[in-house]
Amino acid sequence: MDQTQNQTLPLDTTVKNKQEEHKQVNDVLHELDSELFSISESAKPADVTPHAVSGHPDADAHDHKYAVVLSILHEMRDNIRSAIELLEGTGVAPRSIDHHHHDPTASFISANVVEGVFNGQHMIGTDGKEYTVPANYASKSKLVEGDVLKLTITAEGKFIYKQIKPIERKRVIGTLKQDAETHQYRTAVEGKEWHVLTASVTYYKGSEGDEVVLLVPEIGESFWGAVENIMKKESGTSL
């Protein structure tokens, strides 16, 4: 009898430990769900703005951005769940994690198409990754912070961007400035400054003191602007 009890005690302890682990996992996931709900609610575009009317371009752009952010959060939550289950020994590694190949482009190629939001320099994809947008393409296309892009990655690994939902923009006119240390360009407009891509300034052969026609989002705060034209200070004519 004593021998049987000694054999079953470790098994009972293991079961209890497993039950406790499952409870901890469920508690963590419950917290994640609560946090996700709070974050998604706070990120939801307010319906009290004048432009928040169904079918209005601004409302559509904000709704799309909200959907992109929500998709990123959900994917993060799913990856955390997979990581917890993997530690428990009850799950498998997420498909986005490749333990056999360290080529970072492998998962990109399998994704094929990714949508995201342009932040002035890069595209933040729905998968939570940051994708480099060629400066020449961003300058030529006059991409504005908040534009929704679609990235297609071919089987050969070629990245093809397409602007699928431009944000509403407005024009402002300011003066081109260059930081003495970083040599980065900015455009100053009535006390506010926007960063601008060096490729855009180079394309228009701009220099400090020139007048810049800048495209910026019509609504909301932004840190980057798209150069539409540059007027040389000495002649007052555009290139």
N, C-alpha and C positions, 0 to 999 in steps of 0.2 A: 504493500500500500504506500509506504513512504517513498519507494522507488518511483512509483507511478506519479505521485504528486510532484516529485522533483523533476520529472520529465515534462510535466505539463506547465509548471510555473513559468519557465522561460517563454513558452508559446503564448501564455496569457499576457505576459509583459509585452511581448512583441506586438500582439493585437492592440493592446491599449496604446502603445506608442504610435502605431499606425493611425489609430483613431484620432489621437491628439494631433498628429501631423496633418491629417485631412481637415481637422477643425481649424488649424492655423492657416492652412491654404485657403479654405473657404472664407475665413475672416479677412485675409489679405485681399482676395478677389472682391469681396463685398465692399471693402474700403476703396478699391480701385474703381468699382462701378459708381460709388458715391462721388468720388473725385471727378470721374469722367463726366458725370451728369452735371456737376457744378461748373466745371470748365466749359463744357459745351453750351450751357445756358448763358454763361457770362459772355461767351463769344458770339452768341446769336445776335444778328443785326436788330437794332431797335426798330419797332414799327411806328414810332412817333415822329420820325424824321419826315420832312416834306416829300422826300423822294422814295420813301418806302411804300410804294404802290405797286401791286402786281403788274408786271409787264413793263415797268419803267426800266430803262437801261441801268440806272444806278442800283435799283433794287435787285435786278437780275445778277449784277456783278457781285454785290454783297452776298447774295444767297449762294452763288457759286463758290465764293471764297469760304463761306461758312461750311459748305459741304466738304470742301477740300480739307479744312482744318479738322472737322469732325472725323473724316476718314483717316487722317493721320493718327488721331487720338485712339480710334478704335483699333488700328493696326498695332499701335504701341501696347495697348491693353492685351491684345491677343498674343503678342510676343512675350509679354511678362507671364501670362498664364502658361504658355508653352515652356518657358524657362523654369517655372515652379514645378510643373509636372515632370520635367526632365530631371530635376534634382531629386524628386520623389522616386523616380524610376518608373513612373506610370505613363510617360509620354515619349514623344520622339522630338528630335530637334526641328525647329521651324524650317520651312523650305528655304527661307532667305539666308540661312546659316549653312555654309558649306565647309565641312571640316576636312575635306579631302583636297580642295583646290583653293588656293589663296589669291587667285586672279579676281580683283574686285569687279571686273566687267562681266563676269560670268552670270551673276544674278541679274545684272542690268539687261543682258541679252535675252534672258529667259522672260523678263517682264515685257519686252517688246515695245509697249506704249505706256508712257507715264504722263499724267497731267500734274500741273503745279502752278504756283504763283510766282511771278517775277518780283524780286525784292530790290531791284536796282542794279544788281550785279549778277545774281545767280537765280536759278529756279528752285524753289522749295517744293519737292514732289509730294504727292499724296502718300508715298511710302516713307516719308520722314527724312529722305536723303536730300542733300544739296547737290544740284547739278550745275556745272559751269556753263554759262551761256557765253559764246564767243562775243567779245566786245565789239568786233566789227559788225556782227549780225545785229546786236542790240542797238548799235548806233544807226545803222542803215534802216532798221525797222522802226526806229524811234520808240522803243519799248519804254513804257512808263511803269513805275512801281505800282504793283497791284494788278497788272495785266495777267490773264490766265493763258498759259502756254500748254502745248502738247508736244511731248518729246517722243519721237519714234527712233528706236535703236534697231538698226538692221542686223541681219545675221553676221555681217562682216564687222559689226561694232561701230558703224557710222552713226553719229548723232544728228538727227534732223529735227529742228524746232519749227513750230508753227504757232502763230498767235491766234488763239481761237475765241477769246473774249476780252477785247480791250476795255479797260476801265474808262469811265468818263474823264476827260482831261480838259484843262484850261491852259491858256498861254499867259506867261508872265515875262516881263522884260527886265533884265538885270545886268550887272557888271561882272565880267569874268575876273576871278581872283585865283592866284596860285600860292599854295603853301610853300614857304621858303625851305622847309625841312623835308617834307614828304614829296613835294612837287606835284601833289594832287590838286585838281582844279575844282573850284566851287563857283556858284553863281549867287551873287548877293542881290536881294530884292527887298528894298524897304526894311532893312534890319534882319531879314531872314535869309539863310543860306541853304542852297541845295548842292549836294555833290553831283558832279557830272563826270561821265566817262572820258578818260584821256583820249581814247580812240575818236570820240566825237569832236573834241577840240582840235585834234590833229587833222581830221578830215576837212574841217572848215578853215584850217590854218589859223586858228585863233591864238591870241596871246593876251596876257594880263591887261585889263583895262578895256578890252573890247566889249561891245554890247551884245548880249545873248538873248535870243528868243527861246524860251524854255517851255517845255510841256510838262505839267505836273498834274496829279490827281485833282479833280474838281472838288472833291469832298474828302475831308480827313487830313491827318498829319502825314507828311512824307519827308524822306531824307534825301531822295535822289530825284533828279529831273532829267528829261531827255532833250538834248540840244536839237532844236528845229532849224536854227540859223544863227550865224554870227556876223555882226556888222563891225568892220574894222574901225577903230577909234580915229585913225588919222584921216580916213576918207569918208566914213559914214555910209559906206556901201557894203552890201553883203556879197559873199563869195558863192 
